[in-house]
């Protein structure tokens, strides 16, 4: 209703423009969902198959695949510990019957190592965070056109080669309602991207940072990503990567809004867009 340019800018460039002190939500009733964790053995075929199923799934189903070496979690069989797995998070917002039908193909990719997908309530989908757990890590975010067997094999090869205590490639298939928003409608302009992959290495000793940063860079290069980045998953990666988050005219428009609302660059401890457009 007011300041439309500022409203455009905060949807993608929010940390550069201010601090939200009050939000008003319109809620949508969702009595129940079908969701939870599904753990499958990770092979090039199961990883590629998971991505293909997520791409073809009804829009009511959200799926995130964390391809990783299985941690020693109590719900996993001991023989799976340290082996490559897909730790998937699935949530279907709809009827129980439709939800069970939507998740069935994922269960058919391979005999599950753990299956906690069930009818539940939406809040129960989010388990409580482990108290005191504050890992140190390096992350690389990227967009891909597809994840087929070749890309899946590359993912598994690099995960096997890492020395990080915890390493993961998180795969999110994009599209749906977000893709129907015009690219110029918000400061997030990557509406046509098909797949997001976030590569991360978590470690304990600060002196290991360079090793794991090099690993994430090699990993990303081997996947040959499309230009662009999602700003919320960027690390301390330099000005060029910030520019990748805001392609083409998006950067110029964001610089103009920044110059109008924050000309002194007060909000600068972020993935910064300088008000003059220069570092």
Secondary structure per residue as TSV (DSSP state, phi and psi in degrees):
chain	resnum	aa	ss	phi	psi
A	1	X	-	360.0	-30.9
A	2	X	-	-135.8	151.7
A	3	X	-	52.5	59.6
A	4	X	H	-61.4	-34.0
A	5	X	H	-65.6	-38.1
A	6	X	H	-67.5	-39.9
A	7	X	H	-64.2	-38.7
A	8	X	H	-58.8	-45.6
A	9	X	H	-71.2	-35.7
A	10	X	H	-72.0	-16.6
A	11	X	H	-87.5	73.9
A	12	X	H	132.6	-32.8
A	13	X	H	-120.4	24.3
A	14	X	G	-53.9	-42.2
A	15	X	G	-63.9	-15.6
A	16	X	G	-87.9	-9.2
A	17	X	T	-116.7	-10.1
A	18	X	-	155.2	-165.6
A	19	X	-	-125.8	125.6
A	20	X	-	-75.0	123.6
A	21	X	-	-106.7	-15.9
A	22	X	-	-153.4	136.3
A	23	X	-	-130.0	144.7
A	24	X	-	-122.0	124.1
A	25	X	-	-108.5	145.6
A	26	X	-	-103.4	116.4
A	27	X	-	-88.5	150.4
A	28	X	-	-117.4	129.3
A	29	X	-	-64.8	130.6
A	30	X	-	-140.6	86.2
A	31	X	-	-59.8	-36.4
A	32	X	-	-156.8	164.5
A	33	X	E	-136.7	168.3
A	34	X	E	-111.3	118.9
A	35	X	E	-167.0	174.5
A	36	X	E	143.0	-166.2
A	37	X	E	-98.1	133.4
A	38	X	E	-125.5	122.5
A	39	X	E	-111.4	125.0
A	40	X	E	-124.4	152.7
A	41	X	E	-63.5	141.4
A	42	X	-	-100.5	119.1
A	43	X	-	-133.7	166.9
A	44	X	H	-54.2	-37.6
A	45	X	H	-72.5	-41.3
A	46	X	H	-71.9	-36.3
A	47	X	H	-66.0	-49.5
A	48	X	H	-62.7	-38.7
A	49	X	H	-64.2	-40.0
A	50	X	H	-61.0	-45.9
A	51	X	H	-63.0	-42.3
A	52	X	H	-62.3	-41.8
A	53	X	H	-66.3	-40.3
A	54	X	H	-63.4	-37.1
A	55	X	H	-67.8	-34.1
A	56	X	H	-91.5	-7.1
A	57	X	S	-70.1	156.8
A	58	X	-	-61.6	152.6
A	59	X	T	-63.6	-20.2
A	60	X	T	-68.7	-14.3
A	61	X	E	-99.7	124.8
A	62	X	E	-105.4	136.3
A	63	X	E	-138.4	130.3
A	64	X	E	-123.5	127.7
A	65	X	E	-108.6	116.1
A	66	X	E	-99.4	104.3
A	67	X	E	-88.6	121.2
A	68	X	E	-159.9	171.9
A	69	X	E	-84.3	128.0
A	70	X	-	-60.6	123.5
A	71	X	-	-75.1	163.9
A	72	X	-	-77.8	64.3
A	73	X	-	-84.6	146.0
A	74	X	T	-64.6	-23.8
A	75	X	T	-87.5	1.3
A	76	X	S	-104.0	141.4
A	77	X	-	-63.0	144.6
A	78	X	G	-58.1	-34.3
A	79	X	G	-69.4	-13.9
A	80	X	G	-87.3	-16.4
A	81	X	T	-59.1	129.8
A	82	X	T	81.7	-1.0
A	83	X	S	-96.6	153.8
A	84	X	E	-69.1	130.5
A	85	X	E	-137.0	161.4
A	86	X	E	-102.0	110.9
A	87	X	E	-97.5	99.7
A	88	X	E	-99.8	144.7
A	89	X	E	-113.9	119.7
A	90	X	E	-120.3	136.9
A	91	X	E	-142.9	125.2
A	92	X	E	-113.1	121.3
A	93	X	-	-96.6	92.0
A	94	X	S	177.0	-162.0
A	95	X	-	-68.9	157.1
A	96	X	H	-60.7	-43.0
A	97	X	H	-61.4	-46.6
A	98	X	H	-66.3	-36.9
A	99	X	H	-64.8	-46.3
A	100	X	H	-63.4	-35.7
A	101	X	H	-67.7	-36.8
A	102	X	H	-71.1	-34.0
A	103	X	H	-87.4	-15.2
A	104	X	H	-56.0	-43.3
A	105	X	H	-61.2	-31.7
A	106	X	H	-67.3	-39.4
A	107	X	H	-64.6	-24.6
A	108	X	T	-83.9	-4.1
A	109	X	T	-66.0	-36.1
A	110	X	S	-169.6	158.9
A	111	X	-	-57.9	119.1
A	112	X	-	-62.4	142.5
A	113	X	S	-82.0	-26.5
A	114	X	E	-157.1	139.7
A	115	X	E	-138.8	103.2
A	116	X	-	-115.5	18.9
A	117	X	-	-78.8	126.0
A	118	X	E	-161.1	164.7
A	119	X	E	-62.9	132.6
A	120	X	E	-157.9	-176.6
A	121	X	-	-98.4	156.7
A	122	X	G	-58.3	-45.3
A	123	X	G	-60.0	-30.5
A	124	X	G	-70.7	-14.3
A	125	X	G	-64.6	-27.4
A	126	X	S	-100.3	102.6
A	127	X	-	-70.0	153.4
A	128	X	-	-64.1	142.8
A	129	X	-	-72.5	147.4
A	130	X	-	-69.3	122.6
A	131	X	T	-66.2	133.2
A	132	X	T	81.0	4.0
A	133	X	-	-91.5	108.1
A	134	X	-	-132.1	80.0
A	135	X	-	-71.7	153.5
A	136	X	E	-101.3	135.8
A	137	X	E	-157.8	168.6
A	138	X	E	-120.7	142.8
A	139	X	E	-132.9	146.3
A	140	X	E	-133.6	122.4
A	141	X	E	-107.4	146.7
A	142	X	E	-158.2	163.5
A	143	X	E	-111.8	139.0
A	144	X	E	-123.9	156.6
A	145	X	S	-77.5	-31.0
A	146	X	-	-164.1	160.1
A	147	X	-	-127.6	95.7
A	148	X	-	-100.8	-168.4
A	149	X	H	-58.3	-36.3
A	150	X	H	-67.1	-46.5
A	151	X	H	-65.4	-38.1
A	152	X	H	-63.6	-39.5
A	153	X	H	-63.6	-38.8
A	154	X	H	-62.9	-42.2
A	155	X	H	-58.3	-50.2
A	156	X	H	-66.0	-37.9
A	157	X	H	-61.2	-43.9
A	158	X	H	-73.9	-34.1
A	159	X	H	-64.7	-40.4
A	160	X	H	-63.1	-33.1
A	161	X	H	-81.5	-16.1
A	162	X	-	-75.5	148.2
A	163	X	-	-102.2	2.8
A	164	X	-	-67.0	140.8
A	165	X	S	-57.5	-32.8
A	166	X	E	-136.4	122.2
A	167	X	E	-138.3	145.5
A	168	X	E	-152.7	147.5
A	169	X	E	-117.0	111.7
A	170	X	E	-94.2	125.6
A	171	X	E	-115.2	125.3
A	172	X	E	-124.6	120.7
A	173	X	E	-80.6	128.6
A	174	X	-	-97.5	-170.1
A	175	X	-	112.4	-152.2
A	176	X	G	66.4	-146.3
A	177	X	G	-60.6	-37.2
A	178	X	G	-61.7	-33.4
A	179	X	G	-76.1	-15.2
A	180	X	G	-86.9	-5.1
A	181	X	S	-82.6	129.5
A	182	X	-	-58.3	143.9
A	183	X	G	-58.8	-32.6
A	184	X	G	-83.5	-1.9
A	185	X	G	-74.8	-24.9
A	186	X	S	-141.8	168.8
A	187	X	S	-72.6	-14.2
A	188	X	-	-85.0	110.6
A	189	X	-	-111.1	7.4
A	190	X	-	-94.2	47.5
A	191	X	T	-69.4	-24.0
A	192	X	T	-93.2	2.0
A	193	X	-	-71.3	144.6
A	194	X	-	-93.4	-40.6
A	195	X	E	-139.9	136.5
A	196	X	E	-109.2	133.8
A	197	X	E	-123.7	127.9
A	198	X	E	-115.3	118.2
A	199	X	E	-100.9	131.1
A	200	X	E	-139.7	145.6
A	201	X	E	-128.5	121.9
A	202	X	E	-103.1	136.7
A	203	X	E	-145.2	172.2
A	204	X	S	-111.7	-37.1
A	205	X	-	-97.3	127.0
A	206	X	G	-56.3	-31.9
A	207	X	G	-68.0	-9.8
A	208	X	G	-86.6	-6.2
A	209	X	H	-55.3	-47.0
A	210	X	H	-60.2	-39.2
A	211	X	H	-61.4	-46.4
A	212	X	H	-76.6	-29.8
A	213	X	H	-65.3	-42.2
A	214	X	H	-62.6	-39.0
A	215	X	H	-62.5	-45.0
A	216	X	H	-64.4	-37.2
A	217	X	H	-66.6	-42.8
A	218	X	H	-64.7	-41.7
A	219	X	H	-58.4	-50.4
A	220	X	H	-61.4	-43.2
A	221	X	H	-61.7	-37.2
A	222	X	H	-67.9	-25.4
A	223	X	H	-85.7	-8.5
A	224	X	T	50.8	66.7
A	225	X	-	-72.3	160.5
A	226	X	B	-74.0	157.7
A	227	X	S	-60.6	146.3
A	228	X	-	122.6	164.0
A	229	X	-	-159.0	148.9
A	230	X	-	-91.6	118.4
A	231	X	G	-60.8	-32.6
A	232	X	G	-67.8	-18.1
A	233	X	G	-107.2	7.8
A	234	X	-	-75.0	143.6
A	235	X	-	-98.9	-153.7
A	236	X	S	-85.9	83.0
A	237	X	-	-118.4	5.0
A	238	X	-	96.1	168.9
A	239	X	H	-65.8	-34.5
A	240	X	H	-62.2	-38.7
A	241	X	H	-70.2	-32.6
A	242	X	H	-63.9	-41.2
A	243	X	H	-62.0	-35.2
A	244	X	H	-63.2	-27.2
A	245	X	H	-71.1	-21.4
A	246	X	S	-127.5	82.0
A	247	X	T	-72.8	151.3
A	248	X	T	53.7	-130.6
A	249	X	H	-69.1	-15.9
A	250	X	H	-59.3	-43.0
A	251	X	H	-61.0	-47.3
A	252	X	H	-62.6	-41.2
A	253	X	H	-68.1	-39.0
A	254	X	H	-65.9	-38.8
A	255	X	H	-60.6	-41.2
A	256	X	H	-64.2	-42.1
A	257	X	H	-66.1	-40.2
A	258	X	H	-61.7	-43.2
A	259	X	H	-63.1	-31.7
A	260	X	H	-78.6	-42.5
A	261	X	H	-99.5	-22.7
A	262	X	-	-142.8	62.9
A	263	X	T	-64.4	-24.6
A	264	X	T	-88.9	0.7
A	265	X	-	57.1	45.0
A	266	X	-	-60.4	-42.2
A	267	X	-	-89.5	87.9
A	268	X	-	-126.7	-8.9
A	269	X	S	-87.0	74.7
A	270	X	S	-167.4	-170.9
A	271	X	S	-79.7	92.3
A	272	X	-	-80.8	136.2
A	273	X	-	-109.4	102.3
A	274	X	-	-65.8	144.2
A	275	X	T	-63.8	-23.6
A	276	X	T	-93.8	-4.4
A	277	X	S	82.7	2.7
A	278	X	-	-116.8	152.1
A	279	X	-	-61.1	360.0
